[in-house]
Amino acid sequence: MFLVAGMWATPLSAMEPYVSAFVGSSEMNHVGRGHDNSGITMLGAFGLGFDNNFRLEAEIGYQAVGNNGEYGANLDTNLSTQLILANACYDISLSDVVTPYITAGTGVAIVNPPFGALNSAQKSLAYQLGAGFTVPIGENVKLDARYRYVVTPKVILDPEFDNGKLSSNTILLGLRFNF
């Protein structure tokens, strides 16, 4: 909340737009019987950077883990989650070589469970907390590495096996392009 409030103190003329794309590995928790915990994550974002080290971005993401065969070979489907998040980031200026940052965001998750877990897709509030760092690799391009923890608190996939909320720990690597 303080991250977003700090951005409003910056004049609109001090904005720098950017786009970013990431791919990474997720370790999903509480996915229920028959699923691997590890999977893939992909996301893209459009953001605005401000002179006071704050950034605001809109993100669309996708996470998936596979079925390890417990439901049968004919029902070998993935558990997937689509994310739409609004994120706030704060860049910590330490050097020109590496810039660490923290991030937090909230939005909606659409969880598409495999056969046998839930009857249909479930929508839930989602939130994320994370940290990362960027390294410039060109005039307007930065290499971006990030860890984040994402939670969908209202989705319980398999109440007989586990009644915990669906969450994930994710390591991402991507590129950020400034305009």
Backbone as CSV, one residue per row, in Angstrom:
resi,resn,N_x,N_y,N_z,CA_x,CA_y,CA_z,C_x,C_y,C_z
1,MET,0.822,-1.180,0.000,0.000,0.000,0.000,0.875,1.256,0.000
2,PHE,1.950,1.238,0.797,2.849,2.380,0.826,3.584,2.523,-0.496
3,LEU,3.848,1.388,-1.169,4.511,1.442,-2.475,3.674,2.233,-3.466
4,VAL,2.374,1.951,-3.512,1.487,2.636,-4.447,1.312,4.094,-4.051
5,ALA,1.182,4.375,-2.759,0.994,5.750,-2.298,2.188,6.632,-2.646
6,GLY,3.394,6.079,-2.571,4.590,6.849,-2.893,4.660,7.266,-4.346
7,MET,4.027,6.503,-5.216,4.069,6.832,-6.642,3.228,8.056,-6.965
8,TRP,2.191,8.287,-6.216,1.320,9.424,-6.523,2.020,10.751,-6.272
9,ALA,3.117,10.746,-5.528,3.870,11.976,-5.263,4.785,12.347,-6.426
10,THR,4.878,11.510,-7.448,5.748,11.746,-8.598,4.952,12.386,-9.730
11,PRO,5.485,13.422,-10.373,4.776,14.016,-11.507,4.635,13.015,-12.659
12,LEU,3.537,13.118,-13.383,3.301,12.212,-14.501,4.349,12.362,-15.598
13,SER,4.968,13.522,-15.717,5.974,13.722,-16.753,7.248,12.922,-16.481
14,ALA,7.400,12.391,-15.264,8.605,11.645,-14.900,8.437,10.138,-15.123
15,MET,7.438,9.725,-15.894,7.185,8.305,-16.130,8.049,7.763,-17.264
16,GLU,8.495,6.514,-17.108,9.220,5.810,-18.162,8.524,4.468,-18.389
17,PRO,7.862,4.283,-19.537,7.163,3.023,-19.788,8.134,1.885,-20.128
18,TYR,7.709,0.655,-19.826,8.503,-0.524,-20.153,7.588,-1.725,-20.339
19,VAL,8.111,-2.738,-20.988,7.459,-4.048,-21.070,8.476,-5.075,-20.587
20,SER,7.965,-6.156,-20.027,8.857,-7.215,-19.572,8.227,-8.573,-19.847
21,ALA,9.076,-9.580,-19.991,8.637,-10.951,-20.206,9.533,-11.866,-19.376
22,PHE,8.923,-12.874,-18.745,9.634,-13.790,-17.865,9.244,-15.229,-18.162
23,VAL,10.149,-16.136,-17.843,9.861,-17.569,-17.819,10.591,-18.118,-16.598
24,GLY,9.993,-19.145,-15.987,10.647,-19.682,-14.805,10.041,-20.977,-14.330
25,SER,10.492,-21.384,-13.171,10.078,-22.641,-12.560,9.298,-22.348,-11.293
26,SER,8.173,-23.066,-11.137,7.329,-22.903,-9.952,7.304,-24.178,-9.141
27,GLU,7.255,-24.004,-7.869,7.026,-25.104,-6.939,5.666,-24.797,-6.313
28,MET,4.624,-25.515,-6.767,3.269,-25.239,-6.291,2.969,-26.097,-5.066
29,ASN,2.290,-25.495,-4.082,1.931,-26.153,-2.835,0.443,-26.464,-2.812
30,HIS,0.078,-27.565,-2.214,-1.322,-27.955,-2.013,-2.046,-28.210,-3.328
31,VAL,-1.382,-28.867,-4.279,-2.016,-29.141,-5.570,-2.878,-30.397,-5.542
32,GLY,-2.810,-31.177,-4.488,-3.669,-32.354,-4.369,-3.005,-33.611,-4.893
33,ARG,-3.709,-34.717,-4.757,-3.195,-36.008,-5.206,-3.011,-36.017,-6.709
34,GLY,-2.005,-36.738,-7.150,-1.831,-36.972,-8.577,-1.104,-35.898,-9.337
35,HIS,-0.478,-34.961,-8.656,0.198,-33.886,-9.376,1.625,-33.698,-8.906
36,ASP,2.459,-33.405,-9.857,3.816,-32.990,-9.531,3.731,-31.606,-8.908
37,ASN,4.677,-31.270,-8.063,4.690,-29.940,-7.465,5.363,-28.914,-8.355
38,SER,6.320,-29.344,-9.179,7.066,-28.375,-9.975,6.446,-28.213,-11.353
39,GLY,6.545,-27.005,-11.854,5.970,-26.695,-13.159,6.612,-25.462,-13.750
40,ILE,5.954,-24.924,-14.751,6.479,-23.776,-15.490,5.609,-22.551,-15.226
41,THR,6.242,-21.394,-15.273,5.544,-20.119,-15.172,6.022,-19.220,-16.302
42,MET,5.083,-18.518,-16.933,5.390,-17.507,-17.947,4.553,-16.278,-17.626
43,LEU,5.131,-15.107,-17.794,4.352,-13.897,-17.568,4.899,-12.741,-18.383
44,GLY,4.037,-11.787,-18.604,4.394,-10.553,-19.284,3.778,-9.385,-18.545
45,ALA,4.403,-8.229,-18.645,3.897,-7.058,-17.933,4.166,-5.796,-18.734
46,PHE,3.296,-4.822,-18.538,3.489,-3.460,-19.028,3.578,-2.590,-17.792
47,GLY,4.603,-1.740,-17.724,4.774,-0.944,-16.524,5.190,0.479,-16.794
48,LEU,5.158,1.242,-15.728,5.618,2.626,-15.732,6.599,2.803,-14.585
49,GLY,7.808,3.271,-14.906,8.800,3.575,-13.889,8.772,5.059,-13.577
50,PHE,8.978,5.413,-12.310,8.952,6.802,-11.880,10.326,7.204,-11.357
51,ASP,10.610,8.500,-11.339,11.910,9.008,-10.907,12.230,8.696,-9.443
52,ASN,11.234,8.418,-8.621,11.474,8.158,-7.206,11.674,6.661,-6.912
53,ASN,12.046,5.879,-7.935,12.353,4.449,-7.834,11.131,3.548,-7.699
54,PHE,9.947,4.086,-7.787,8.734,3.270,-7.762,8.352,2.872,-9.175
55,ARG,7.768,1.695,-9.299,7.206,1.235,-10.574,5.823,0.657,-10.322
56,LEU,4.969,0.794,-11.304,3.632,0.214,-11.267,3.465,-0.575,-12.547
57,GLU,2.960,-1.829,-12.445,2.823,-2.637,-13.652,1.555,-3.476,-13.636
58,ALA,1.056,-3.761,-14.834,-0.057,-4.680,-15.054,0.538,-5.958,-15.632
59,GLU,0.200,-7.096,-15.038,0.816,-8.370,-15.394,-0.239,-9.403,-15.789
60,ILE,0.105,-10.204,-16.784,-0.673,-11.386,-17.152,0.283,-12.561,-17.073
61,GLY,-0.121,-13.628,-16.360,0.768,-14.764,-16.177,0.061,-16.092,-16.302
62,TYR,0.866,-17.151,-16.422,0.372,-18.517,-16.557,1.299,-19.447,-15.787
63,GLN,0.728,-20.327,-14.953,1.479,-21.344,-14.234,0.817,-22.687,-14.502
64,ALA,1.608,-23.756,-14.592,1.042,-25.091,-14.791,1.928,-26.140,-14.144
65,VAL,1.281,-27.175,-13.589,1.969,-28.372,-13.110,1.278,-29.572,-13.743
66,GLY,2.023,-30.636,-13.977,1.499,-31.810,-14.669,0.915,-32.848,-13.736
67,ASN,0.161,-33.765,-14.313,-0.427,-34.892,-13.608,0.574,-36.037,-13.641
68,ASN,0.825,-36.669,-12.505,1.792,-37.769,-12.493,1.153,-39.116,-12.789
69,GLY,-0.062,-39.127,-13.309,-0.701,-40.361,-13.755,-1.680,-40.977,-12.783
70,GLU,-1.903,-40.383,-11.615,-2.797,-40.996,-10.646,-4.231,-41.093,-11.155
71,TYR,-4.649,-40.139,-11.981,-6.008,-40.176,-12.494,-6.133,-41.054,-13.734
72,GLY,-5.051,-41.645,-14.181,-5.084,-42.523,-15.342,-4.499,-41.859,-16.562
73,ALA,-4.003,-42.671,-17.473,-3.328,-42.161,-18.668,-4.252,-41.345,-19.548
74,ASN,-5.529,-41.687,-19.607,-6.473,-40.954,-20.457,-6.874,-39.610,-19.861
75,LEU,-6.570,-39.412,-18.597,-6.955,-38.175,-17.918,-5.729,-37.377,-17.496
76,ASP,-4.660,-37.505,-18.227,-3.395,-36.864,-17.895,-3.456,-35.389,-18.270
77,THR,-4.010,-34.567,-17.392,-4.175,-33.139,-17.664,-3.389,-32.311,-16.659
78,ASN,-3.095,-31.092,-17.036,-2.370,-30.168,-16.172,-3.325,-29.404,-15.278
79,LEU,-2.805,-28.977,-14.142,-3.464,-27.984,-13.320,-2.846,-26.665,-13.737
80,SER,-3.639,-25.725,-14.190,-3.081,-24.458,-14.652,-3.763,-23.291,-13.951
81,THR,-3.025,-22.207,-13.854,-3.526,-20.989,-13.231,-3.168,-19.808,-14.120
82,GLN,-4.160,-19.003,-14.453,-3.925,-17.740,-15.137,-4.014,-16.633,-14.097
83,LEU,-3.088,-15.689,-14.173,-3.028,-14.592,-13.216,-3.154,-13.256,-13.927
84,ILE,-3.921,-12.353,-13.356,-3.996,-10.968,-13.796,-3.755,-10.133,-12.537
85,LEU,-2.593,-9.471,-12.488,-2.186,-8.770,-11.273,-1.801,-7.322,-11.554
86,ALA,-2.009,-6.480,-10.567,-1.472,-5.120,-10.544,-0.358,-5.134,-9.504
87,ASN,0.869,-4.803,-9.923,2.035,-4.879,-9.050,2.638,-3.511,-8.804
88,ALA,3.172,-3.335,-7.616,3.971,-2.162,-7.286,5.370,-2.653,-6.951
89,CYS,6.375,-1.933,-7.427,7.770,-2.318,-7.214,8.542,-1.115,-6.703
90,TYR,9.567,-1.390,-5.912,10.464,-0.339,-5.458,11.895,-0.769,-5.746
91,ASP,12.587,0.009,-6.568,13.982,-0.245,-6.921,14.899,0.374,-5.863
92,ILE,15.853,-0.407,-5.382,16.785,0.053,-4.359,18.094,0.429,-5.063
93,SER,18.374,1.720,-5.147,19.556,2.204,-5.875,20.817,1.977,-5.065
94,LEU,21.591,0.959,-5.470,22.861,0.682,-4.803,24.043,0.938,-5.716
95,SER,23.884,0.576,-6.999,24.972,0.775,-7.963,24.384,0.829,-9.365
96,ASP,25.236,1.149,-10.327,24.795,1.160,-11.720,24.831,-0.229,-12.339
97,VAL,25.457,-1.185,-11.659,25.626,-2.528,-12.202,24.449,-3.432,-11.844
98,VAL,24.014,-3.427,-10.584,22.923,-4.282,-10.123,21.948,-3.428,-9.325
99,THR,20.650,-3.559,-9.639,19.614,-2.834,-8.902,18.637,-3.838,-8.296
100,PRO,18.703,-4.069,-6.974,17.722,-4.938,-6.333,16.372,-4.222,-6.214
101,TYR,15.311,-5.000,-6.083,13.983,-4.418,-5.905,13.095,-5.356,-5.107
102,ILE,12.013,-4.780,-4.560,10.964,-5.556,-3.905,9.676,-5.309,-4.669
103,THR,8.773,-6.277,-4.613,7.517,-6.152,-5.343,6.372,-6.776,-4.562
104,ALA,5.190,-6.222,-4.750,3.964,-6.762,-4.169,2.838,-6.485,-5.155
105,GLY,1.859,-7.375,-5.182,0.756,-7.165,-6.109,-0.479,-7.939,-5.707
106,THR,-1.579,-7.571,-6.319,-2.842,-8.248,-6.068,-3.662,-8.271,-7.351
107,GLY,-4.576,-9.208,-7.426,-5.423,-9.323,-8.603,-6.295,-10.552,-8.517
108,VAL,-6.464,-11.204,-9.659,-7.339,-12.374,-9.733,-6.574,-13.547,-10.338
109,ALA,-6.911,-14.743,-9.858,-6.379,-15.983,-10.414,-7.547,-16.819,-10.907
110,ILE,-7.363,-17.460,-12.044,-8.343,-18.410,-12.571,-7.639,-19.759,-12.592
111,VAL,-8.077,-20.659,-11.712,-7.453,-21.973,-11.574,-8.277,-22.980,-12.354
112,ASN,-7.630,-23.651,-13.301,-8.271,-24.676,-14.121,-7.788,-26.040,-13.638
113,PRO,-8.572,-26.673,-12.780,-8.130,-27.949,-12.219,-8.288,-29.087,-13.215
114,PRO,-7.571,-30.168,-12.983,-7.735,-31.348,-13.828,-9.002,-32.090,-13.449
115,PHE,-9.346,-33.062,-14.237,-10.475,-33.920,-13.938,-10.280,-34.535,-12.561
116,GLY,-11.327,-34.546,-11.758,-11.277,-35.213,-10.470,-11.063,-34.289,-9.289
117,ALA,-10.576,-33.081,-9.496,-10.316,-32.208,-8.358,-11.502,-31.287,-8.087
118,LEU,-11.906,-30.498,-9.042,-13.052,-29.604,-8.939,-13.856,-29.745,-10.220
119,ASN,-15.085,-29.309,-10.182,-15.930,-29.446,-11.367,-15.606,-28.460,-12.466
120,SER,-15.157,-27.269,-12.110,-14.900,-26.253,-13.129,-13.842,-25.281,-12.630
121,ALA,-13.486,-24.348,-13.491,-12.488,-23.346,-13.132,-12.959,-22.556,-11.913
122,GLN,-12.015,-22.211,-11.083,-12.293,-21.451,-9.870,-11.590,-20.104,-9.951
123,LYS,-12.311,-19.021,-9.639,-11.712,-17.689,-9.581,-11.449,-17.351,-8.128
124,SER,-10.348,-16.651,-7.914,-9.973,-16.293,-6.552,-9.164,-15.013,-6.566
125,LEU,-9.195,-14.315,-5.460,-8.246,-13.247,-5.206,-6.862,-13.865,-5.242
126,ALA,-5.888,-13.164,-5.743,-4.505,-13.631,-5.734,-3.626,-12.483,-5.283
127,TYR,-2.550,-12.819,-4.607,-1.574,-11.794,-4.264,-0.172,-12.386,-4.351
128,GLN,0.799,-11.505,-4.520,2.191,-11.930,-4.637,3.096,-10.974,-3.882
129,LEU,4.175,-11.548,-3.344,5.253,-10.793,-2.705,6.553,-11.325,-3.278
130,GLY,7.498,-10.438,-3.552,8.732,-10.931,-4.141,9.876,-9.945,-4.044
131,ALA,11.007,-10.406,-4.556,12.211,-9.593,-4.615,13.022,-10.044,-5.819
132,GLY,13.797,-9.131,-6.345,14.613,-9.472,-7.505,15.716,-8.467,-7.706
133,PHE,16.364,-8.585,-8.855,17.386,-7.612,-9.218,17.466,-7.523,-10.734
134,THR,17.905,-6.357,-11.199,18.110,-6.141,-12.631,19.569,-5.806,-12.885
135,VAL,20.010,-6.176,-14.089,21.362,-5.871,-14.558,21.216,-5.308,-15.967
136,PRO,21.713,-4.098,-16.232,21.617,-3.566,-17.591,22.484,-4.377,-18.562
137,ILE,21.892,-4.724,-19.725,22.656,-5.442,-20.755,22.633,-4.684,-22.076
138,GLY,22.029,-3.527,-22.076,21.968,-2.650,-23.241,21.447,-1.303,-22.800
139,GLU,21.371,-0.372,-23.747,20.934,0.978,-23.395,19.530,0.990,-22.801
140,ASN,18.603,0.212,-23.358,17.223,0.188,-22.883,16.753,-1.210,-22.506
141,VAL,17.693,-2.106,-22.221,17.344,-3.495,-21.907,18.017,-3.910,-20.603
142,LYS,17.240,-4.589,-19.734,17.778,-5.088,-18.475,17.441,-6.567,-18.341
143,LEU,18.401,-7.327,-17.849,18.169,-8.698,-17.442,17.524,-8.627,-16.068
144,ASP,16.451,-9.379,-15.851,15.667,-9.277,-14.620,15.502,-10.673,-14.025
145,ALA,15.975,-10.881,-12.812,15.812,-12.145,-12.089,14.953,-11.866,-10.863
146,ARG,13.989,-12.772,-10.604,13.001,-12.500,-9.563,12.584,-13.786,-8.863
147,TYR,12.381,-13.672,-7.547,11.701,-14.710,-6.768,10.369,-14.113,-6.337
148,ARG,9.326,-14.961,-6.309,8.070,-14.473,-5.744,7.239,-15.605,-5.179
149,TYR,6.399,-15.247,-4.230,5.473,-16.149,-3.580,4.073,-15.686,-3.963
150,VAL,3.298,-16.566,-4.588,1.949,-16.230,-5.049,0.950,-17.094,-4.298
151,VAL,-0.162,-16.496,-3.849,-1.191,-17.215,-3.096,-2.559,-16.947,-3.706
152,THR,-3.364,-18.007,-3.822,-4.784,-17.907,-4.184,-5.566,-18.465,-2.995
153,PRO,-5.939,-17.618,-2.023,-6.441,-18.096,-0.736,-7.785,-18.824,-0.756
154,LYS,-8.595,-18.667,-1.782,-9.917,-19.287,-1.770,-10.000,-20.596,-2.532
155,VAL,-8.888,-21.073,-3.097,-8.925,-22.293,-3.900,-8.345,-23.452,-3.087
156,ILE,-9.168,-24.471,-2.844,-8.737,-25.713,-2.223,-9.047,-26.811,-3.222
157,LEU,-8.029,-27.464,-3.743,-8.223,-28.409,-4.841,-8.696,-29.782,-4.400
158,ASP,-8.200,-30.289,-3.298,-8.514,-31.661,-2.899,-8.719,-31.708,-1.387
159,PRO,-9.932,-31.402,-0.894,-10.161,-31.318,0.549,-9.879,-32.625,1.290
160,GLU,-9.976,-33.773,0.611,-9.695,-35.044,1.273,-8.204,-35.224,1.511
161,PHE,-7.386,-34.641,0.645,-5.939,-34.789,0.738,-5.296,-33.654,1.521
162,ASP,-5.744,-32.438,1.280,-5.097,-31.267,1.849,-6.082,-30.111,1.780
163,ASN,-6.243,-29.368,2.860,-7.173,-28.244,2.835,-6.461,-26.903,2.856
164,GLY,-5.195,-26.893,2.456,-4.438,-25.644,2.393,-4.735,-24.870,1.127
165,LYS,-4.513,-23.580,1.168,-4.724,-22.729,0.001,-3.649,-23.004,-1.046
166,LEU,-3.980,-22.834,-2.308,-3.045,-23.031,-3.402,-2.035,-21.883,-3.398
167,SER,-0.750,-22.218,-3.434,0.300,-21.202,-3.435,1.480,-21.723,-4.241
168,SER,2.405,-20.816,-4.555,3.598,-21.233,-5.305,4.798,-20.367,-4.946
169,ASN,5.958,-20.996,-5.020,7.250,-20.318,-4.940,7.832,-20.367,-6.341
170,THR,8.200,-19.217,-6.877,8.608,-19.152,-8.275,9.920,-18.394,-8.432
171,ILE,10.803,-18.942,-9.255,12.038,-18.280,-9.663,11.884,-17.936,-11.146
172,LEU,12.062,-16.673,-11.502,11.849,-16.202,-12.868,13.087,-15.503,-13.412
173,LEU,13.280,-15.627,-14.712,14.326,-14.896,-15.412,13.680,-14.243,-16.621
174,GLY,13.979,-12.970,-16.845,13.338,-12.269,-17.943,14.121,-11.068,-18.426
175,LEU,13.479,-10.348,-19.331,14.035,-9.117,-19.891,13.040,-7.998,-19.721
176,ARG,13.562,-6.800,-19.432,12.739,-5.600,-19.354,13.238,-4.612,-20.403
177,PHE,12.314,-4.138,-21.240,12.642,-3.205,-22.317,12.020,-1.846,-22.006
178,ASN,12.854,-0.831,-21.838,12.366,0.534,-21.601,12.142,1.231,-22.941
179,PHE,11.104,2.063,-22.983,10.807,2.834,-24.204,11.495,4.171,-24.167
